[in-house]
Amino acid sequence: MSDIIERREEERERRRTDIIDAAEALYAEKGWDAVTMDQVARATRLSRALLYVYFSDKNDLHLAIVERAMKALSRRFLGAINEHHLGIDKLGAIGHAYLAFSREAPHLFDACSRFQIHQGNRAGEGSHAEAACIAAGEEAHAVVVAALLSGIEDGSVRRDVGDADAVCIALWAFSHGLIQLASTKAASISRIGVDGEKLMDQSLALVMYSLAPPQAG
């Protein structure tokens, strides 16, 4: 590849990153439904026509944000498990990392949620962008599976827990639903004397209890 072509590719990638950065900032500020392609174009000082050279539509741009979010989640998971030796502790750390992700980057949590709801029903079905999101999500899933298997191996997770992939999907469904419940039903929950922090702590403790091997005697 010549220097000119390489520089053009680098410039194209920088501009694409700038567009995603701008769209993500607007997402965090306004919520995705309120974001328009015109706003993204203005934020990046690009013409609307040039913006569409990089992203075919708003859904395509959303997929780029989802891929970024999934990769960020994988990094959080990896960082969390590196601080622990036992598999059960790694799983607990992943749970707390997912909760922190939802609190510290709620727009990215929302992006992933929207993708998971509409996956396979959007205009970009089967596109390279959607495949990249799925691959990034599978990377995060693989981190959880590895933590679970290490727990089974070191004895901190019960050996009869079941299929590792199925268990990890169930753990994701539980934690994802719990986060959404705490967010959307906070007032109802507080009326019966349970605040969000208490709900999260006890729910994660319940999961850890269910994964741990039974005590002898």
N, C-alpha and C positions, 0 to 999 in steps of 0.2 A: 504493500500500500504506500503510495507516494505521500510526502509530507503535506501536500495541499489537501488530498483526500482525507488524511488523518485529522488535520485541523478542522475540516468541515464536519467530520463525524463528531469530534469533541465539542464543537460549537452547537451542533444539533442536540447532543445529549445535555449540554448545559442549559439550552433553551427549554428543552423538555422538562428538566428538573425544575427550572424556574416556574414553569407553568403549574406543575404539580404543587410546588411550594405555595404559590399564590392561591390555588384552589383550596388547598388544605387550610390555609389561614382564614379564608372566607368561610369555609365549612365550620371551623371552630368558632368563628364570630357570629355567623347567622343561622347555621343549620343548613343541611344540604338542600332542602326543598326551596330555600330562599336564594340559593346561589344560581347565577345565570352565567352563560358563556360570555356575555358582554362584560360582566363584572370581572371575570377572569382575564379577558383581553385587556381591559383598562388597567388592571393591577400589574400586568406584565408589560404594559406599553406595546402591545402587539395589535395588529389589525385582526378583526374577527376572521377574515379569510385565512390569515397565516396561522391563527390558532387551530383552525380546522385541518390544517396540514398535519398537525401533530396528533390531534384527537378528533375522531370522526363525529362525536357528539358528547353530550354531558355524561351519558352512561359509560362511554369509553374512558373519560377522564376519571369518573368514579372508580372504575376498575384499577386505574393506576394508583389511586389513593389506597384502595383495599390491599393491593399487593404490598405497598409500603407498610401498611398497618400490620399485615400478617408477618412480615419480616421483622418488624419492631417487636412484635409479640414473641417471636422465636428467640430474639436476642435477650429479652427479659427472662424468658424461661431458662435459657442457658446460663445467664448470670445468676439466677436464683439457685439452680441446682449445684453450681460450682462451690457453693458455700457449705455443702452438706455431704456426708459420706453415706448415710443409710438411705435406702430407697424411699422409705416412708416419710423421712424428713424432706427429701427432694420433692415428693408429691405435695407435701404441705406448703413448701416454698413456692411451688408452681401455682398453687391455689391463691396464695397471697399476692403473687406477682400478677395474676390475672385480675384480681380485685384492684390492685394499684393501677393497672393499665386502664381499667374502666373509669377510675376516678381522676387520673392524671391526664388522660387523653380521651375524654368521652366522645369526641367527634370521630376518633379512629375506632373506638368500640362500636359506635353507631354505624360506621362504614362497613365493618365486618358483619354486623347484624343484618344490615340491608342486603348485603351480598348473599348471605346464607339463606335469607328468606326468598330472594328472587332468583337464586342460582338456577339456571336452566330455563328460566322464563323471561329472560331479557333479550333485547335485540342482538347483543353480543354473544349469544350462546355459541359455544364451540370456537370462539375467537382465541387468538394467541394471548390476548390480555386476560381473558377469563381463565385460560389454562395456567397462566403465570400465577394468578391468585390461588387457584386450587393447589398448585405445587408449593406455594409459600405456606398455605394452610397445612399441607401434609408434613412440611418440615416441623412446624410447631407440634403437630400431633406426634411425630416421631420422637421428639424430646420427651413427651409425657410417657409414651410407651417404653422408652429406654429407662426412665426413672422407675416405672412400675416393675419392669423385668429385673432391674437391679435390686429392688426391694424383695422380690420373690427369691432371688438368688442369695441375698444376705440374711434372709429370714425375718426381715422387718415387716413384710407384707405376706399375708396368708397365701399358701400355695394353691388353695382351692378357689381363688378369686375368680377364675374363669378366663375366657379369651382376652388377651391383653388389649387388642384393638377395640373390642366391644366395651371393655371396662373403661377405657380412656374416653371413648365417645360418650358413655354414660356420665363420667365425671365432668366432661365439658358441658353436657346438657344440664346437669344439676347446677353447676356453678354459674353458667350463663343465665339460666332461668332465675336463679337466686338473686343475681345482680340486678336483673330487670325488675324483679318483684320488689326489691328493696328501694329501687328508684321510683317506680310508678305507684307503689302502694305504701309509701312511707307514712303518710298520715293515718291510714287505716291500721297499720301495724303498731304505730305509736299509741293509739287509743287503747290497745290491750296491754300496754306496758312493755313493749319490746322495741328498742330503738334499732337502727340499721346496723350499728357496730356490734351490738349483742347478737343480732340475728346472724351476721356473718361469722362471728367467732364460734358460736355454738354449732352452726351448720358445718363449718370446716372441721370442728372437733368430731362431729358425728360421722363425717366421711372418713376421717383418720381412724376412728374406732372400728368402723365397718371393714376397713382394709387390714387392720392389724390382726395377727394370729391370735387365736383364743389363748387366754392365760391358763397355764397348767394348774390343775387342782380345782 
